[in-house]
Amino acid sequence: MTGVIGLDVGGTKIAATLLGEDGLGEHVQQPTRLDSAAALVDQFVELVGQAAAGRPYAAVGIGVPSIVRFETGEIAASTNIPLKGIALRRQLGERLGVPVFVDNDATVAALAEAHDDHYQLVSRNLVMITVGTGIGGGIVIDGHIFRGGSGGAGEVGMTLIGLPIDGDVPSATDHFPQPGSLEALSAGHAIDRAAAAAAAAFPDSALGRLAASGQRVLGSDAVQAARAGDQVAARVVRCWARALGVGIANAVNTFDPDEVVIGGGAIAAGELLIEPAREIAYGYTHPGLRERLSVRYARWGATAGVLGACLLARDELERSR
């Protein structure tokens, strides 16, 4: 097949690669240019050229941390990169001379996770939850990306899992993540806060001793201390994992997927995260769906974004023929 090129755009770096008959090529990567939209678009063009390295390509896919109007490729909202309001599909298409397809970065990562090592679709219904500094997600239904009416489907981090309703319900604000949301309770910053609070409350614990030495206590410290047998740290990690488990249950009850895939930096926690999350998810999943409950870590790791962008370009190009 004629190759396609994928770009995975993040707030700190951009990766690009070519997917051809021999599989994925070598990644090229640069720090993200954040000074202006024009500079960033120039960088996209530059990276496509580097990834192609003189080889022909038929289309370009690009995953961005933004809400995208897929049909037009316009960026409706973007908080970490200066692309809001940019008609990215049109601009890049005019400059590159090939079809360009733009989608959310977590959405294209979900598309990658639905494919095996031979880039064949193996999971027709899948929900991906990416747990890092924040929480994102992507949805694949019947083998195709599900984008919703406005292109923003998959914002699973905004799912409310802990909103107190026994008294006055807190007023919603325009500040996200909202209190009680999955992101507020289970993203990286949530376990960072919990680890710091545990260190202050239990000065004799491993986390407390770390804080006493003058170091900032983070969620990664809690994971490390839990692995070493510290009970305070283990409780911090369990609470973090259980919150994620409620979010997983919501995804299963809503979409009945073949798989829920966990990606992002949280996968470094290994079984300390996935086992308690599975346990809670199983308990809160409808009995009729429990037998199908499958939760795993992402198989593609850091490659998921750029591979998913390639697969987006490949699939959309084939669909348009």
N, C-alpha and C positions, 0 to 999 in steps of 0.2 A: 504494500500500500504506500501511497505518497505520505510523507510524514506530516505530523501536526505538531505544533509547539504549544506548550503550556507555561503559564506564568503564575506563580503563587506569591501574592503581594501581602506583606505584613507591615506593621508599623516600624519595624527595625531593619528588615531585610526583604529582598525579593529574590526568588529562585526561578530559573527558567531551564527548560530542557526540551528535547525533541523526542517524540515517540514515533518510531518507524518500524520497519519489518523486523529489525533486530532487537526491538524493545526500546527501553528508555536509554537515551544517551546520557552523557555526563552532564551534571548540573553546573550551571554558571550562576553565580550569586553576587549580589552587591548590597551594601547598606542602602536603605530606602531614602530617596531624596524627598525631603518634606518641605522645602522652602516654597514651592508653588506647584500648581497643577500642571503648568506647562513643562516645568523641569521633570516632573514625574512621568508625564507622557513621553517626553524625550527619552527617559531612561527605559521605559517599556520597549520603545523601538530599538534602542541600543542592545538590550538584552535579547530580544528576538533575533537580531542579527548574530550575536555571539552564539546563541544556542543552535542556530541553523548552521553556522560555520560553512557557508557555501552550499549546503545541501538544499534541495527543493522542499517546500512545505506547502500544504494546501489550505490550512486554516490555523487560527490562533485561538486558544482558550485562555481566559484569565480569571482567576479567583481573587476577589478583593474583600477586605473586611468592612463591608458596606451593605446597605439595602439597595438592590438593583432592580430596575424595571427591565426585565429580561428581554422583552420584545424589541425594545429600542436600545438597550445597553446603557441607559442613562443612570447615573448614580443619584439615588433619591436621598440618601443620608449616609454620612461617613464621619466618624468621630476621630479616627487616628491618622487618616491620610487626607490630603487636601484635594478631594475629588468631588465633593458635593456639587450637584448640578451639571457635571461634565457629561456630555454625550460620548462616552468612552468608546462604544462600539463603532460609531460613525468616524470619530477622529482617528482611531487606530486603523480602521479599515481603509480609510483614504490614504494613510501614510504607508501602509504595508502592502496594499494591493491584493489582499486576500480576505475572505470572510473572517470576522472576529466575533467571538461569543463571550459575554461577560456575565459572571454570576458571583454569588456570595462565596467566600473562601471555605466556610464550614460546609456549605452545601456541596461544593465540588469534592471536598474531602470525603463526604458521605458516599458520593458516587464512586470514588476510588475503592472504598471499603466494600462496596457491593460486588467488586470484581476480584478474581483470583490472580495467581502469579502469572497467568497467561493472558491477563486482561480480558477475561471472559466473565460475563455476568453470572454470578452464582447465588446472589441473595436478592430476590425481587422486591422484598419489602424490608426496609431497614431504617432505623433511627440512629443517628450518631450524635453523641453528646461530647463536646470537647471541653475539658476542664483544665483551665489554666488560670491566668490572672482574672479572667472573667469566664463565663460559660456561653458557648455557642452551640449550634446544632444544625443538622441537615437531615432531610427526609427523602427517602426513595420509596416510591409506591409503584408497584407493577413494573419495576425495572427502569422507571423514569424519575427524574428529580421532581419533587413536589414543591412548588413555589408559592402557592396561594394566590389570592386575588391581586395583591400589590407587589409580590416578589419577596415578601419578608417572612414567609413561613419558615419554621425551624428555630425561632428564637426561644428555645426551650429554657434558657436561663431566666426568662421573665415569668415562667410558670410559678404561680403562688403555691408554696407548700407549707407555710407556717404563719399565715396571717391570723392574728388574734381576733376572734369575732364574739367573744363572750361579753365584751363591753362595747364601748364606742369604737367603731371601725376606724382605724387611722385614715386620714384623708390622703388620697392619692396625690402625688406630686409629679413634676416633670423630671425629677432626679432619678436616674436609674443606676444600679439596680434598686428596685423598690424593696422596702422592708418586707421580709417574709417570702421573698422570691428565692428560687433555687440558686440563682447566682449570689444573692446576698448571704445565703447560708452554706453554700458548698463550693464556691470558687476558691481560688488560691488565696485571695485576701481574707476569706472567712477563716480558713485554718490558720493563717498567720495571726489573726486577732485572737483566736482561741488558744493558740500556743503561748502567746504573750500573756494572756490572762491567767492561764494555768501556771506559768512560771511565777507570776506575782502571788498567786494564791497558795502555791505549794513550794516554798523556797528550798525544801530539802529534796525535791525531785531533781531529775537530770535537767529538766528545763529551768528550774529555779537556780540551780548551780551555774548554768550557762548564762543566765541573766545576771547573776551576781558577779560574773567575771567581766562584765561590761559589754558583752556581745548582744546584738539584737536577736531575739528569739523568733524564728520563722517556722512555718509549717513543715518545711523540709527537716528541721531539727526535731520536730515531734515525730516524724516518720522514722528518722534514724534512731531516736531514743526508744521508740516503741519496739523496733526490731531488736534492740539490746535488752528488752525486758522491762523497761520502766513503765509502771502501771498508770501513772498520771498521763504520760504521753500516749499510751495505748488508748486511754479513754478519749483523749482529744481526737485521735485518728478515727476511732469508732463513731463518734458523734458526727464527724465530717462525712464519713462513708454512709451513715444512715440517712443523712439529709439527701445525699445523692441517690440513695435507694428509693426514696419517696418520689424523686423526679423520674427515675427509671419506671416506677410503677405507673405514674401518670402517662408516660409515653406508651407503655404497653397497653394500658386500658384504652387509650385514645386511638392508636393506630394498629394494634395487633400485628406488630412486625415479626418477621422471621428472626431478626436479631436486633439487639441494642448494642451498639459499639461505643466504647469509651476511648476517647483520644485526648490529646493534649499532654501537658507536663505532668498531670496527676498520675499517669500510668507508671511513673517511677516508684509509686507507693506499692505496686504489685498487689499481692494477695491481701495485704493489710487494708486496701481500699475495696477491692472487687468482691471479696467474700461477704463482709458485712452489708455491702450495697445489694448484692444478690439476695441475701437473706431477707432484708427489709422489703425489697421489690417483690419477692415471692409472696410475702405476707399481705401486701397491699394490692396485689394483682387479682383481678376477678378470677374466681375458681375455674371458670371455663377457658381461661387463657393461660393458666399456670403451666400446663403441660408443654406449651410452646415457648415458654420463657427462656430465652437464650441471651446471656450477657457476656460479652468478651471485650478484650482490649483490641485496639486498632492493629491490624496486621501490617499496614504500610508505614506507620510511624510518621516521621518528618517528611516522608516522600508523598504522603496522601494528597496534600494540597496541589503539588505540581502535577502529579499523575492524574488527579481528578480534573484539572484544567485541560490536560491533553485529551482525556476521555470525553469531556464536554465538547471539545472541538470536533473530535472524531465522530461522535454520535450525532451532533447537530448537522454536520456536513453530510453524513449519510442520509439523515432524515430529509434534508432539503433537496436531494437528488431525485 
